[in-house]
Amino acid sequence: MSYQHVFNDGSVCDLPVGKVVCVGRNYVDHIKELDNPMPTEPILFIKPATSLQPISQPIVIPDFTTDCHNETELSVLIGKKISKAGREEVKDAVAGYGVALDLTLRDIQAQLKKKGLPWEKAKAFDGSCPISPFIGPDALANPQDTQLKLVVNGAVRQNESTRLMINPIFDLIAYMTGFFTLLPGDIVLTGTPAGVAGLKSGDRLELTLDGRFDFSTSVA
């Protein structure tokens, strides 16, 4: 199934499908649960367009891993070209918000980190970014104080407010644009709260954004 940006009302978004720019370690409790050092500046990495798939499509765990983790994140769809942007320009460029999974192959990532190598094999594989339809920016009252929730097989695994981000959304995106241009159709992932854990075949996932927008998927 090919990926295309869509809105929650079922309408198709005419923006092209671009890159996914992500930040690591943007919630304190998540940093603590993995025993990682606290970053002094945002840790950025990129997933290609081939990482995207509709949230409703079953997750396929690659056969070269034994430890694929969920990372639930607020996603931001970019609607205008922005480079070296300020907060207000960033805010004006947002075309929608959604919820995404930054699937992470934790065993592969640990091997790469130990060798001081980039994380792409663990983060950027095909289908590594299941993503929901987008909600118009006006429909989310306060993206910086909205709830992200993940339930796996009926048990709550992640449940946290975006107000606990280390780097707030618009500041984070402005920071990103100081290094590379964001284009219409690009997506920004804003980091995951605590509660990451392994997924296995047959798992059923329910994701909720702002307590109002519900999405579900499963592991093949």
Secondary structure, DSSP 8 states (H G I E B T S, - for coil): -----BBTTS-B--S----EEEEE--BHHHHHHTT----SS-EEEEE-GGGEEETTS-B---TT-S-EE--EEEEEEE-S-BSS--HHHHHHHEEEEEEEE--EEHHHHHHHHHTT--SHHHHSSTT-EEE--BB-GGGSS-GGG-EEEEEETTEEEEEEEGGGBSS-HHHHHHHHHTTS-B-TT-EEE----S---B--TT-EEEEEETTTEEEEEEB-
